[in-house]
Amino acid sequence: MMTAIAVLRSIIFYIVFYIGSVLFVTGSRIAREMGFRPLRKVVHGWVAWHRWCVNWLLGIRVVVEGVNASEPVLYAVRHESFFEAIDLPHLFDVPAIFAKEELFAIPVWGGSAEKYGCVPVARGDGARALRRMISAAKTYNAQGRPLVIFPEGTRVPHGERRNLQSGFAGLYKLLGLPVIPVAVDSGPLYHRIWKRSGTITYRFGEPIEPGLPRDEIERRVLDAMNALND
């Protein structure tokens, strides 16, 4: 049952976070003209602001189980809410993030996201889109940046298991990198109008070797990504 405190927390969160977001997003437009380092500071400042609001205004604690890899890998992250979409630069060190193309049409933010290192995923362009993604992935991987993708392609309700988009298998095959699945259970707390306090957990799975058949890699990634669904 939703409580008055949860409603009040959510209202305060929306006001405080989004007013701050306007300042950070506007600042990103200026910073990206000054180079990557200033842009990175603004983006990471916005991400830290979001995490602070989540912790102190919503009463949500964030727990990480497992560790990032020290070698190049492709991270496949479960997607349940807007929380992890914002939080990824807090979880990884300057990640290159594959995101659906529609997000880059958002005024100001879209241009800043692309400058930061987000890679548009154009699902309707088929092989041409995959070639662009592979080229960008190889460039960012050579720079030592973590590669992160939401292989389900969209937010999936907590407890629901959905097939992965075909682009994930193509990236896995052509990059030749191990995959680390990451489970997250943000949906029950964050993906609602009136958000709830509690704990959101990230769980890093074991690395999965490159070169597996599509059916096997998708099954193993899905199993690990859904490890927090119980």
C-alpha positions in Angstrom: 0.0 0.0 0.0 1.3 3.4 -0.9 1.9 5.7 2.1 1.7 9.5 2.4 5.4 9.5 3.1 6.2 7.8 -0.2 4.1 10.2 -2.1 5.7 13.2 -0.4 9.2 11.8 -1.0 8.4 11.3 -4.7 7.0 14.8 -5.1 10.1 16.3 -3.5 12.3 14.1 -5.6 10.7 15.2 -8.8 11.0 18.9 -8.0 14.6 18.8 -6.7 16.0 16.3 -9.3 14.5 17.9 -12.3 15.3 21.4 -11.4 18.9 20.3 -11.0 18.7 18.4 -14.2 17.8 21.5 -16.2 21.0 23.1 -14.9 23.2 20.1 -15.7 21.7 19.5 -19.1 22.1 23.2 -20.0 25.6 23.1 -18.7 26.4 20.1 -20.8 25.6 22.1 -24.0 28.3 24.6 -23.0 30.7 22.0 -21.7 30.7 19.9 -24.9 32.0 22.9 -26.9 35.0 23.0 -24.5 36.1 19.4 -24.9 35.5 16.0 -23.5 36.9 16.5 -20.1 34.5 19.4 -19.1 31.6 17.4 -20.6 32.5 14.4 -18.6 32.6 16.4 -15.4 29.1 17.8 -16.1 27.7 14.4 -17.0 29.2 12.7 -14.0 28.0 15.6 -11.8 24.4 15.0 -13.1 24.7 11.3 -12.4 26.0 11.9 -8.9 23.1 14.4 -8.4 20.6 11.7 -9.4 22.2 9.2 -7.0 22.2 11.7 -4.2 18.5 12.4 -4.8 17.7 8.7 -4.9 19.6 8.0 -1.7 18.5 10.9 0.4 15.1 12.0 -1.0 13.6 8.6 -1.9 15.4 6.6 0.7 16.7 4.0 -1.8 19.9 2.3 -1.0 22.1 0.9 -3.8 24.1 -2.3 -3.4 26.6 -3.7 -5.9 27.4 -7.5 -5.8 30.4 -8.6 -7.8 33.0 -6.4 -9.5 33.8 -4.9 -12.8 36.3 -6.8 -15.1 39.8 -5.5 -15.5 40.0 -6.7 -19.1 37.8 -5.5 -22.1 34.3 -7.0 -22.0 30.8 -6.3 -23.2 28.4 -5.6 -20.2 24.8 -6.7 -20.8 22.6 -4.9 -18.3 19.0 -5.7 -17.3 16.7 -2.7 -17.9 13.8 -2.2 -15.6 13.6 1.5 -15.1 15.0 4.9 -15.9 17.2 4.5 -12.8 20.0 2.4 -14.4 19.9 4.4 -17.6 21.0 7.4 -15.7 23.2 5.6 -13.2 25.5 3.7 -15.6 28.4 6.3 -15.4 28.2 5.8 -11.6 28.6 2.1 -12.0 31.2 2.1 -14.7 34.3 4.2 -15.4 33.3 6.5 -18.4 31.2 3.9 -20.2 30.3 3.8 -23.9 26.6 3.1 -23.8 24.5 1.7 -26.6 21.1 3.4 -26.5 18.0 3.5 -28.7 18.2 6.0 -31.4 15.0 7.9 -30.3 16.8 9.2 -27.2 19.3 11.2 -29.3 16.4 13.4 -30.7 15.9 14.9 -27.2 16.9 18.6 -27.4 20.3 19.4 -25.9 20.6 16.1 -24.1 20.8 14.0 -27.3 23.8 15.9 -28.6 25.6 15.8 -25.3 25.0 12.1 -24.9 26.5 11.4 -28.3 29.5 13.6 -27.5 30.0 11.7 -24.2 30.1 8.4 -25.9 26.6 7.0 -26.2 26.1 5.0 -29.4 22.7 5.2 -31.2 21.1 1.8 -31.9 19.0 2.2 -35.1 16.9 -1.0 -35.2 15.4 -0.3 -38.6 18.8 0.0 -40.5 19.8 -3.6 -40.2 23.3 -4.5 -41.2 24.3 -0.9 -41.8 23.4 0.1 -38.2 25.3 -2.9 -36.9 28.4 -1.9 -38.8 28.2 1.6 -37.3 27.8 0.1 -33.8 30.8 -2.2 -34.3 33.0 0.6 -35.5 32.1 2.8 -32.5 32.5 -0.1 -30.1 36.0 -0.9 -31.4 37.0 2.8 -31.1 35.8 3.1 -27.5 37.2 -0.3 -26.6 40.6 0.8 -27.9 40.3 3.8 -25.6 39.8 1.5 -22.6 36.2 2.5 -22.1 33.7 -0.2 -20.9 31.1 -1.2 -23.5 27.5 -1.3 -22.0 24.3 -2.4 -23.7 20.7 -3.0 -22.6 20.2 -6.1 -24.8 16.4 -6.3 -24.2 16.2 -3.0 -26.1 13.6 -1.4 -23.8 12.5 -1.5 -20.2 11.1 -4.8 -19.1 8.8 -5.1 -16.0 10.3 -6.8 -13.0 9.8 -10.5 -13.0 9.1 -10.7 -16.8 11.6 -12.4 -19.1 11.9 -11.1 -22.6 13.9 -12.2 -25.6 17.0 -10.2 -26.4 17.2 -7.9 -29.5 19.2 -9.3 -32.4 21.8 -6.5 -32.3 23.2 -8.0 -29.1 24.2 -11.3 -30.7 25.7 -9.4 -33.6 27.9 -7.3 -31.3 28.9 -10.3 -29.3 29.9 -12.2 -32.5 31.8 -9.5 -34.3 33.5 -7.9 -31.3 34.8 -11.3 -30.0 34.7 -10.1 -26.4 33.6 -11.9 -23.2 30.2 -10.8 -21.9 29.4 -10.0 -18.3 25.6 -10.0 -17.6 24.4 -7.5 -14.9 21.1 -8.1 -13.1 19.3 -5.1 -11.5 16.0 -5.0 -9.6 15.1 -1.3 -9.8 11.6 -1.8 -11.2 9.6 -2.4 -8.0 11.0 0.7 -6.3 11.7 3.2 -9.1 9.5 2.4 -12.2 6.3 4.0 -10.8 4.9 7.4 -10.3 5.1 7.2 -6.5 8.5 5.7 -5.9 9.3 3.5 -2.8 12.1 3.3 -0.4 14.2 0.2 -0.2 17.3 -1.4 -1.8 18.2 -1.6 -5.5 20.8 -4.3 -6.2 23.2 -4.7 -9.1 24.6 -8.2 -9.5 27.5 -8.9 -11.8 27.5 -12.3 -13.3 30.5 -14.5 -14.2 32.2 -13.7 -17.6 30.9 -15.6 -20.5 33.5 -16.5 -23.1 33.3 -15.3 -26.7 32.5 -17.5 -29.7 29.3 -19.3 -28.4 26.3 -20.0 -30.6 23.6 -17.4 -30.6 21.1 -19.6 -28.7 23.5 -20.4 -26.0 24.9 -16.9 -25.4 21.4 -15.5 -25.3 20.2 -18.1 -22.9 23.1 -17.7 -20.5 22.9 -13.9 -20.6 19.1 -14.0 -20.0 19.5 -16.4 -17.0 22.1 -14.2 -15.4 20.3 -10.9 -16.1 17.2 -12.3 -14.5 18.9 -13.6 -11.4 17.2 -11.0 -9.2 13.7 -11.6 -10.5 12.7 -14.0 -7.6 
